[in-house]
Amino acid sequence: MSDGGTRTRADGRAESGAGIGGADTGAGIAQVIREAGAGAGRAPGIREAGASDAAAIAAVAGAALTLDTAQAPALVERLLNPPRERRWTALVTEDLDGVVFASLSAHEETAGHIDLLAVAPGSRGRGRGRGRALVAAAEDWLRGQGAAEARLAGNPPCYAWPGVDVRYTPAACLAERLGYERYGIAWNMTVDLTADLSVEADLVRLAARGVTVHRVGQADRDAVSAFVREHWSDNWAWEAEQATGCHYASRDGEILGFAAWGARPAWFGPMGTAPAARGLGVGRVLLRRCLAEQRAAGMASTQISWVGPLGFYSRAVGARAERVFWRYRRSLR
């Protein structure tokens, strides 16, 4: 999340005569006009985004997300195409120099998310109040959808970041000025893709134990998705289905593990191995296969997103913990 941010819509298409959100937005959101705060002047008009605004949203994100400029267009495209059941909206300023995406959690009935907020650098400060006004409009939308809490935190499975990158200092300062409290921390690990990612010896060793490794194709995508859903969650299954690349290991027709990349553009994850396969070294091979594929796609490094097991990734590919995110929330009551 930067001083601004973005989240997604339900099906990537505009509602008839309205904006690009995935649910009814409620009265007043199409033209919310708010005071940005004492001495800050009048905040901009805010309306629901339309399908024709997609290019402008990507441009604002690219300008605002200075740590993620190259990925911004692909990230916006991903956020505009979340799971179909998601309730969400995108709100923009009248002159399209700011955007905010908000969504409802699929698993916590009263939790809402401000997924990404982006304000063009030239429109920040000087009493313009765009960030404040966009957050206020997003909060109003979330209240109208029944949310009791707003979170500046990732809404899996389709998210921009786990939270506010601590290096986007203006975004963290804005959150705290608006009364958001930190309630958690998350981190990514960085992998240098010029490192040794060879797996030949591992593949021979696994083959001797009856284990083979495959790239997911059209014929086996459903089976891999079902495996991920059974052992982990619908969220991970959706990410595996949306991934640019996905690999799996199997033995005697039984899937043992999987790894994916590109569900969140240019990042690695998720991955997992079934309990029966742990200790075989399947995860290391699947990880390296995906990373080698990312390297072949022209990437010099990648992020392992929202990491749990630091030790595994450090040992397997020399990954280092690097990108840290603060998670924020506040009551909407």
N, C-alpha and C positions, 0 to 999 in steps of 0.2 A: 504494500500500500504506500502511495506517496501522498503529497499534499493534494489529495484528490485520490480517486480510485475508481474501480469499475466492477460491476458484477453482471449477471446475465439474464436472459429471457428464456421463456419456456420452449420455444420451437424455432427461434431465429426469424420469424416472420412478424409483420405488423398485424396488430388487431385491426379489424375494419374501422376506418375512420379515426383511429387512435394511435398510440405509440407502440413501442416494441416490447412492452412488458408481457409477462406470461400470466397475468391475472388482472381482474378489475382493479383500477387504481383508486377508486373512491373519489368523492366530491372534492374539488378544490386543488388536486395535485397538478392538473394540467397548467395552472397559472398560479403558483404559490409565490406571493410577494411577502418578504419578511424584512424586518429591521435586522441588521447584522450585529447590533450591539451598541452600547452607549458610545457615541462619538465616531461610530464606524460608517455612518452614512446609510443610504438606502441600498439594500441588497438587490441583486438582479432578479428579473422575472425568471421563473423556473417552470419548465413544461416537461411533459413526458416526451421522450425521444421518439422519433419516427424512423422508419426503415431507411429513408434518404439521409439520415444523420450518421449512418455507420462510418463513412469515411472521415467525417469531421471528428467523431469520437476517437477513432484510431489516431488521428493527427494530434489531438489534445493529449492522449495518453503517451504518444511518442515524445512530445515536448516536455511533459511533466515528469515522466518516469525516467529520470536521468541515469539511473543504474540499470535500466531495462529497456533502453531505447530501441535496440535492434529487435527485441522480442515483442515490442508493444503491439504491432498489427496482428501478429498471430495470437497473442494473448487475448486481445479484444475479440477476435473471431471465435476463439474457444469459449469465451464467456458469453457470447451471443448464442451459443448452441449448447445449453446445459441439458440435463435429463428433462424429458418432456413434462414430467409431473411437477417440476419446480415452479413455485410462485415467486415472481420476481418483477422488477421494473428497472428502467433506466431513465434518469431525469437529467436534463441539460439546461444550461443557462440560455437565455434568449439569443445571445450572440455566439453561442457554441464555443465559449472559452472555458467551460467547466462541465463535468459530468460526474454523476454518482450512480452506482448500481446497488440495489438492495434486494434481498431475498429472504424467504422464510426457510428455516431449518426443516428438513423432511423428517427429523427424528425427535426434535424437541418442540412441542406444539407452540410454546410461547416465546421461542427464541427467534430473533431476527438478526440479519447480518447486513452490515454496510461493507460490501465486498471490495469495491475499488472506488476511490475518489481521486479525480485528476483535475487540476486547475492549471491552465497555461501559465508559464512563469511570468509573462508580462502582465497578467491580470491579478497577481497576488499582491496582498498588502495594500498600502496607501488607502486604507479605509474602504476597500471594495467589498469585503465580506463574502466573497463567493464560496469559499470553503465552508464557512458557518452556515450560509443559506442552503447549500446543497445537503449538508448533514441534517439540518432541520427538516427539509423537505423529505428526505429519506426516512427520518424518524416518524414523521406524520404518516407516511405511507405504511410503515411497519405497524404503527398503532392501529390504523384502519384495517389491517389484516389480522389483528388480534395479538400482535406481539407485545409481551410485557418487558422485554429486554432487548437492547440493541448491542451488537457485538462488532468490534473491529477485529475480526478473526475469520479465518477461512471457513467456508461452508462446503464441506466435501459432498460429492466428489469433484465438483467443478468450481475451482477457486483460483484467485489470483496469487495470493500468498497465504501462509499460515496465520499471519498477523501483520503488524506494522514493522517493516524493516527498521531497525534502530538507526540506520544511517539516513533514513528519510526523516531527519529531525523536525522539519516543520509539521509533518503529519502527526508525530507524537506530541508535539507541543499543542497543536490544535485539539487533539483528543483530550488532553489533560485540562486545557482551558474550558472545554465543554463539559467537564465533569465525569469523563470516562476514567475508570480505575483499571490498573493492570491486574489481571487475574491469572496469567500464565505466560509461559515462554516456550518458544519452539525454535528449531534451528535446521538449517540445511548443511550438507557437506559438499565440498567441491572436489571434483576428480579431474586431474590432468590427463587428458585423453592421449597424450603422447607417451604415456607410461606403457609398460609391458602388459598387454592384455591377452597374451597367448593362452590357449586352452587345449592344445593338441594332446599333451601328455594326460591331461585330466579326462579328455574324451576317451582315450584308450583305456584308462583305468576304469571309467564308468561302464564302458562297453563290456569289459570283463565281468562286470557284475550285472549285466543284462539291462543297463540303463542307456537310453539314447536321448539325444537332444535335438529339438526341431524348432524351426521358425513357424509360428502360427500362420496358417493359410485359411482360405475360405472354408475348406472342408472340415477343419478341426476347431474353428473359432467358437462355435457353440459349446463344444465339449470343454474347452478351456474356460470359457465364461462360467459354465455350470460348476466346474471344479473350484474356481475362485469364490463363487457365491456360497458354495457349501462350506468351505473351510474358513472364509473370512467374512465378506459382507457384500451387499448389493453395491455399495459405493466402489469397492475395489473391482467388482465385476464390470461396472460401467467404465471405469478407467481402463481396464484391460481391453474392453471392446473398442474404446475410442483411441487407443494407443497407435502411434506411428509404427512402432515395432514391438513385437511380443514373441517370446521364446518359452518353450516348456520342455520338461524332461518326463519321460515315461518308462515304464517297465512292464512287460507282458500286457500292454494295452491300458495300464493304469497310470494316470497322470500323477506325478510326484511333486512338481513344483513349477513355478512360472516366474517370469520377470518381464516388465514392460517399460517402455519409454515413450514420451511425447504426448501423453494424455493431457498433461499440463505442458505447453510447448517448450521443447528443448530440455526438459528435465527428465531425470530417471525416476521410475517408480510407477506403481508399487511392485513389490516382489514378495514371494513367500514360498516355503516348502512345507509339505504335509509332514506330520509327526513321524510317519513311517520312513521318510527319506532323510531325516536329519542325521548328520554325521557322515553322509556319503560325499559331501562336497559338491552337491548339486547346485546350491545357491551361488557359490563362487563362479561356477561355469556359466550359469544363466546371466549373472551380472556382467561378466566380462563379454559375453556374446552381445548383449545389448549395447554396452559401451563401445565396443568395436564397430557396431553398426552406426552409432552416433558419430564416431570419428569418420567413418566412410561417408557420412552425410555432410562432412565439412566442418564439424565442430572441433574446437581445440580443447574445450573443457565442458563439463556439465555439472548440474546441481542434482544431488540426491535429496529429494524433497521430504520435509517434515520427518526427520530421521529419528528412529528409536535406537537401534543397536549400533552405537558408535564403533565399538570394537571390531565388529564383523567387517564393516566397510573400510576401516583403517587397515586391517590386515589384508583384506582381499585385493584392494586396488590403491592403497595409500591415500584414501580420501581424508580430508581434513575438515573439521568443523569450522565454518567460516561465517555463514550468513545467519544472523540472529533476529528473531521476530518477537515483539511484545504483543500480547493479546489483551485487548481492552473490552470493557463492557460498561453499560450503565442502565439503570431502570428507566423504563418509559412511563411508569405510573406516577 
